[in-house]
Amino acid sequence: MKLKSDISFDDTEIAFSPKSNWEIKKSRALFATVGHPVVSAIATGLVKIGFALRLPIKGMIKNTVFEVFCGGETIAESIQTVDVLGKYGVGTILDYSVEGEETEEAFDNTKNETIKTIINAQNNGNIPFCVFKPTGVASVHVLEKVQLRKPLSETEQIAFERIKSRIDEICKEAYENDVPLLIDAEDSWIQDPVDEMVYAMMAKYNKEKALIFNTYQMYRVSSLENLKNTFQEAIRQGYFVGAKLVRGAYMENERERAEKMGYPDPIQPTKEATDDGYNEALKFCIDHKDHIDVINCTHNEYSSYYLASLMEEYGIKNNDSGVWFAQLYGMSDNISFNLAKAGYNVAKYVPYGPVKSVMPYLFRRAEENKSVAGQSGRELTLIKKELKRRKLEKK
């Protein structure tokens, strides 16, 4: 297939148009840090120690890494980011990114906060999707026992019913407010019960159109078959599929656990195999577009070109409501803003939440940047190019 040649992901003037000179310089410093494994590890360790010792570092964090990668501590604080992105044709997916909490109170709080994002999105055209992470409303311990088909204690059974109830409450709110909802993926050893619950929600709320979206981590060997099976089941039961495609976020943990516990590695053997599976999944979604809405969540330039080319080949309009592109806030602006400029549907994942509570998310982002070959280097190259264009850095 000939890839579209009228989109350029090298146009830094468009890519960084929303950013001030100071914001670009701040991003350069952060990506230089993240791109250096030793420096990144030291910086991460110092931040963890600082919070553990209750040192007054919140302000420093909020004005640096938090500001670059997050929208704010609350929905209200994040609206300015939503408005700025909207001016450039880029939507916002507000992501309440509090991780690592393991109490019923915390789970209920995340559920309630997610519902607030849905109600807020219903009246804001710049917020095309809402999202939540299942472990934000569910115990990892309970999900793992369910996947292993181990008997649950009475307390655990009650907790599992609460998990299902919370997820249904969130999905019901999305349905009643007509707001598409993305449900993030988890580690492979707890993903099966998550899938089962999400498919139940699809069957319940996707009768008229795709509103509930499952996430397919295409670096997993089983994900393409899972997507195809989902489609067949949707046809059988008469509902639409929402498919959020990502490459994946937990590769090191997955491989280490598989080796330690002696089961087959669930991750594709090579990056090429992941890329092939990812692009095949994109084509499968477009081949069955009458029953599948897809959001292409990737920082991979080829996959972005590829989907745009598929749309052109199939005669799908750039702004077709069933096809979206998405990237993380603060990253791959060259993809997001150039696609938006060309009229495609684009959204940014914008995390928000209390600074300390969002740090596990930010640490995970730093780990991912180290594991994705060339990601930080690519970001730095584009930032330096734009600084030179603005005559802020010597050639």
Secondary structure, DSSP 8 states (H G I E B T S, - for coil): ----SS--S--HHHHTTT--HHHHHHHHHHHHHHTSHHHHHHHHHHHHHHHHTT-S-HHHHHTTHHHHH--BSSHHHHHHHHHHHHHTTEEEEEEE---S--SHHHHHHHHHHHHHHHHHHHT-TT---EEE-GGGSS-HHHHHHHHTT----HHHHHHHHHHHHHHHHHHHHHHHHT--EEE----HHHHHHHHHHHHHHHHHH-SSS--EEEEEETTBTTHHHHHHHHHHHHHHHT--EEEEEE--S-HHHHHHHHHHHT----B-SSHHHHHHHHHHHHHHHHHTTTTEEEEEE---HHHHHHHHHHHHHTT--TT-TTEEEEEETTS-HHHHHHHHHTT--EEEEEEES-HHHHHHHHHHHHHHHHHSTTHHHHHHHHHHHHHHHTT-S--
